[in-house]
Amino acid sequence: MFTKLSQYRLGVLACASVLSVGARAQDVSFYEPGHVRSEYPAGQNLRNGIAAGDFNNDGHPDLAVTTYGGVSVLLASPDGSSFLPALTYPVAFNTPVYVATGDLNRDGRLDIVVTTYYGIYWLRGNGDGTFQSATSIPGSYNSVTFLQVTDVNGDDRLDIVAGSDSGTLYVVLGNGDGTFQNQRNITLAGPLGAIAAADFNRDGRLDLVTTVSNTLVLLLGNGDGTFAAPRALSVVSPRIAVAGDFNGDRIPDLAVLQQSSVSLLLGNGDGTFQLTRPSPINANPTDIKAGDMNIDGIDDVVVTHCGGSVSVLLANGDGTLQPPIGSGTSGCVTALALADVDRDGYLDMVGNKPDNSVVILMPGNGDGTVGPNRPSVGASPYSVAVGDFNEDGINDLAVANSGSNSFSLLLGNGNATFQVARSIPVGLRPTSVAAGRFTNSGHLDLAVVNSSSDDVSVFARKRRRHVYPAWRGDRRQ
């Protein structure tokens, strides 16, 4: 796209100043760790429960997390870029395990439901981000752990489904006014894990999937709060299962977290599944969620790890997953939720870090990555210019790399991400780059100031109608 016209000696340093602020040039700053806060204290002895919901009706998802002593609520800031200080609500016995949200009394305000080892409690939402004191849901519960708030019997009233380490699945039907019917118990063969809910056989009735010891179990719903006999699904060493549509056929599928892989079970629409080849992931996975991370209409898979990473496995739309895209974070993220906190149209990742008693916010970039978007360029990038260098209506970047005697060209994708950088050699220790119309080419040109060789490299756009192969892969004309 650019032709190097010549290299000019700098007899007067003022020339560098003119070029560094040339026409149409702009300054651009990149996110650097520590400059933007991404971790937020959430109370003492953070547990593994986390859920997102708009508690104050401002359009931004807020967080509820379990701590030793209660439930901490973190409201999103007015612009959705961060979270306000946590406010903790006590829960009996100081042993909250899991948390979920929903409007249990149909007053238009989100409530919070939390499990403890000894019971299930709910906190009535006031609609302004505050909650009333925790109230026990009547019943006899033992070692309650995971939780789903959903409409089990199709009456448009939210119900509660909770698993336990004692091998009992508790079903508590809601009356829609904050009261509940007597619990129903389903005895299974071992400790229960997280619960996935969807209509897997498309009969209009909600079904459940959970892990029981080391087996993945399907319970088809009868539509009245009861379920058919459990049926084992064929998958090796399941840890957690989540529901989603991973091949775009509008039939619920399952993504199953295993010790070092993720397996998809593609739904046939009759309560049976096709098992796909496992997709390898990093070690020590802790949680899994499904959501459309790259805005293609198909659910993707997000996995957290204990040891410093978050992996996104984009769905190809045919029932397979791409290799994981890793985003680094220190410490151990044990539980996660997906929500568009900043309302930019992209799902963000929030997770619990019990070791530090904080929650972490990693904004989604809309391309399957989370956290800061940091394009790779040359050594010691020193200066940046912005311009539409390939004239596609999208801003691109030119970066002077003082440590590698080059500048990098990064074509913009239009969604705050960039194509792989192209490196172009210049003089010694380039410290400034500017975009402007320095020639009569009719296009944006580039000028790079080389401080150690005391010269300026000027690159003019070639007079061709089409973008060159090095840029977009088009055929030369």
N, C-alpha and C positions, 0 to 999 in steps of 0.2 A: 504493500500500500504506500509506503514511503520510500523515497529515494534520497540518499545522502548527497546533498548538493556540494558542501564543502565544509572545511573546518577553519574557523577564523581565530587568529591570535588576539588575545585580549590585552591591548596596550592600555586601555582605560577601564578601570573596574566598574565604572558607571554603566558600561554596556551590559554587564551581567545583571544589574538591577533592572534595566529596561526589559531585558528578555524574560526575567523571572516573573514579571507581572504583565506580560504581554496580553494582547487582546484576547478575550474570551477565556483566559486562564482563570482557574479557581483553586483555592486551597481546600484540601480534603484531609480530614483526620480520621484515623482508624481507631476502633476500640482497642484498648490495651488493658490487660488484667489489672484490677485494682482501681481503675478510673471510674468504672460503673459498678455499683454494688450489685451483687447477684446472690448473696446469702443473707438470710434474715433470721434472727433469733426467734425461736418458737416455744420457749418454755423449757423447764428442766426435764432432763431424762426423756427425750423424745422417743416415742414408740413408732410402730411401722404404719399406722393408719394415716391416710391423707385423702381428702376429697375436695373438689372444687365446686363452687356455686356462687351465684350473685346474691349475696346476703343483704345488700342495701339497695338493690334495684337501681344501680347506676350504670348498668350495662357492662361492667367489668367483673369477670369471675374472681371471687375471693377464695380463701383457703380455710379448711378446718383440718387440724392435725391432732393426733392423740399424743398426750404426754403422761408422764407419771404424775397423776394428780388431777387430770381433767382433759378438757378439749381446748386447744388454743385456736383462736380465730384471727386470721391476718387479712385485713381488708386491703384490696388493691388501691394504689394511689389514684388520684383523679385522672391521670393520663395513662394508667395501666402499665407504667414502666417499672414499678417497684411495689413493695408492700409496706403498709403502715405497721407500727409496733403491735405485737401480739397481745391479745386480751384472753386470759385463760379462765374457763368456767369449770368449777369443781364437779367431779363425778364421784359417786359413792365408791368406796373401797380403794380409790386411787389406782385402779388397774385398767384403764381404757386400752383396748386392743385395736379395734377397727372402727372406721367411721364412714358414714354415707350421708347424703343429703336428699331431701325431697319435701314436698308440701303435703304433710300428713293430714292437716286439718282443712285443706282446700281454702285457705284464706288469701292466697296469692303471695304468701311469704315463705321462703325456704326455711325448713327446719333441719335440725341435725339429729342423726341417730348414731349411737355409739354402743359398742359391745364391751363388756368387761367379762372376766372369767366367771362372774357370779350373776350376771343379769344383762338386760338390754334397757337402755335409757334413751329418752329423746329430749331435745331442747327446743322449745317453741321459739320460732323466729319472730322478731318484732318488725322486720322489714326495713330497719335502719342500720343493720349490721350488728345489732345487739340481740341477746337471747335471754329468755327466762331460765330459771334454774332447772337443772336436769330432773326429769321425772321418770320414775321406774315404770316400765311396761309390765303389767301383771303377768305372772307365770313362774314356772319352776325351771330354771336354766342351770346348766353345769358346764364349765370350761368353754364358754362361748368365744368364738374367734371371728371368723370372716362373716361378711354381711352383704346383703343386697336389699335395696329398697326399690320395689317394682310392683306392678299390678299383676298379681298371680292369678286372680280369678276373673279378670276382665270386667270388673264393675266400675272402672275409672276411679278407683280409690287405691291409694298406695298401701302395699302390704310389706311385711318384713320377712326376709328369709335369712337365717343365720346358721352357720355351721359350728361345730364344736370339736374339741379334742376327745370328747367322750364317745364319738361315733353317732351322735344324734343331729339330724337336720331339723331345725325349728322353723315352723311356718306360722306366722301371726298375721291374720287378716285384719286390715284396717276398716273402720267404719266411716272414715272420711271426715271425722270431727275431732280427731285426736284421741279417740278411744279405740279399743281393739277387742276382737273376739278371743276366746280361749285358744291357747297355743295348740298346734298339732305337731306331733313328733313323728319323724321318720327315722327308724333305726337302720344304720348302715354298718359296714363291717370294720370300720376303723376311723381314725381321726380324719376330719374333713379339712380340705384346703379352700382356696378362694372359689367363689361361685360365679359362673357365667350364666346369663339368662337370655334366651331368644326363642323364637318359634321355629325350631329346627325341622319339624315335619309339616309346616305350613297348614295346620288345621285351625289356626286362629287362637290357639291356647299356648300359654307361655311354658317353655320347657327349661330345665336346669341341667348344667354340667358342673361337676366338681371332682376333685381328686379325693379318693378314699384310700388312705395309706399310700400304696404305690400304683394305684389303678385309677384310670379316668372313667367316670361313671356318668351315664345319661339317664335323666329322669323325665319322661314325657308327661306333660301336664294334662290333667283331665278337665281343666277349666273351672274347677270348683274349689281349688286350694289343695286338692289331693293329686297324687302322682302315681303313674304306673310303676311296676317293679323296676328297680335299677338295672341298667344294662351296661356291661363293660365295653369300652371302646379300645380298639387295638392301637396302642401307642406305648413306646418303651419309656419307662421312668418319667412319667409326667410330674411336673411340679405345680404349674399354674396354667389354666386355660382361659382364654378370652375370646369373646365372640366378635365377628366382623365379617365383612364381605370382601374377600381377598382376590376374587377373580371377576368381579363385576357382573355376576349373574343374578344379583338380588336375592340369593339364597344364603342364609346365615352359615358361615364357616367357623372353624375354630383354629386359633393359633396356640400351640402348646409349648410352654417353656420346659426344656429339659436341662440336663446338667451342663452340656456344652453345645447345645443346638436348639433350634426352633423348628417344629414340624407343623405343617398346615394339614388340617383335616377338612377337605372341601365337602360341603353339604350337598347331598343329592335331592334335598327337599322332602324326603320321606322319613327322616330320622336316622338315615345311614350316611356314612362319610367315606370319601376316598382319601387315603393317607398318601401324602407326598414325601419326596426325599427330604431328610432333615437338612436345614441350613446351618452351617457352623457359626458359632458366635464366640465372643471372648469368654474367659474363665470367670467363675464366681458370679453367675447371674442371680439377681435378687427379685426382680419384678418384671412384668410384661403388660403392655397396654396396646390397644389397637386404635388407629386414627389415621385420617388422610393427611399425611405430612407434606405432600408435594402437590396438592390441589389438582389431582387428576381424576377424582371421583371414585377412587378405589382405596380401601383401607390398607394401611401399612402397619408395620410392627415396630414397637419401641421397647428396648430392653435396658434396664439399669444393671450395673455391676458393682460389686464390692471390691474396690481397688482402683477406682478412678476413671470410669468411662460410662458414656451412654451410647448405645448402638441403635441406629435406625436401619431397618431392613425394608426397603421399598418394594412394594408388590409390582410384578410385571404385568398383572392383569390376566395371566393365564394359569394362576395357581402356583406360581413359583415366586421366590423372593430373590432380590439382588443381594450381593455381599453386603455385610453391615458397614454403614458409615459411622465412624466413631467420633465422638466429641469428648474431649478430656475434661474431667473435673476431679478435684482431689477428694480423698476420703471414700467413704462407703455410702452409696445411695441405696437405701433399702426398700423404698416404695415410691411410686410415681403416680402422677395424674397428668392428663392432657387437657388444656383449655387455652382459648385465645385471650390471654390476659390483657394484651395491649390493643386488642381489636384491630389488628392490621390484616385480618383475613387468614392468618397462618396459626396453626396450633403451636402452643408453647409447651415446654416441659417443666413441671415443678416436681421436686422430689424431697424426701426426708433424708437427713443425714444425722442419725442419732448420736454418732460419735462427737459431733460438735453442737448438738441440740439446735440445729438450724434447718430451714428449708432453702432449697436452691432454686432459682429461676433461670432457665435457659431458653431465651426466645427462639421460636422457630423462624427459619429463613425462607420457608416455602419451597425448598428444593430437597428436603429430606435431611438437612443439617439443622442442628440446634446450637444455640450459643452464638458468640460473635462470629460474623462472617469475615475470615481473614485470608484473603487470596495470597498465594505463594508468589513471591517475586525474587529479585536478586539479593545479594548480600548488602546489608546496611542501607535500606531504602531511606532516602534523605528528602526528597521533594516529590510532589504529586501535581499533575495537571489533569483537568477534566475537559473532555470535549467529545463530540460525536464524530469520531475519526473515520468510521466506515459509512456514515450518513444513512443509518437505518432508523434514526429517530430515538436512539438509546444512547445515553452517555457512556463513554469509555474512560479508561484511566491510562495515563502515562506516568511511570514511576522511575525517577533517577536513583540508581543503585550505586552509592559511593564506594562500596566495598568490592564490587565485581566489575567496575568500569563498563557499565552497560545501563540501558534503560529498558523497562518492561512495558509491553503493551498488553492491556487486559480489556477485551471486548465485553461490554455489558450485556447481560441477558434480559434486563428490564425488570428484574425482581430482586434487586440488591445483591445479585450474585454475578460472577464473571467467568468467562472461559479461561482456559489455561493460558498463562502469560507467555508471550513471545519475547525472548531476550535479544536485544540488538546492541552490538558493541559501540562504544563511543570513546572519548579520551580518558585521561586519568582522573579519577576521583570526581565523578559528576555529582554536583551538589544542588543543582537547580534545573527544573524543566518547565517550559512554558509552551502553551498552545496559542497560535495566532496565525493571521494571514501574512506571512513574511515574504511570500512570493506572489506571482500573478497566476498561480495554478487554479485559483478559484475555490480551493479547499483549505481546510485547516492544516497548517504545518506545525512542526515541532522544533524547538531549539533547546539544546542541553548545554549548560555551562559546566566545563571541566576545570575544577579549581587547581589541580596539580599540574596539568599540562598547559594551563593558561590559555585555553581556547574554547570556542563554542562550536558544537556540532549542530548543523541545521539539516533537517529532514523535510523534504517537500512531498506532498501527496502526488503519486503518479497520475497522469491524466488518462485514466481508464474509466469506463463506465461501471465496471463491475468490481466486486471485492475480490482480492487475490487469494490463491489457495492457502497461503500461510495464515490467512485471517478466517475465512469461512469455508474453505474447501471447494469454492467455485472453480470452474474451468477458466483458464486464461483465454482472453479474447484476442 
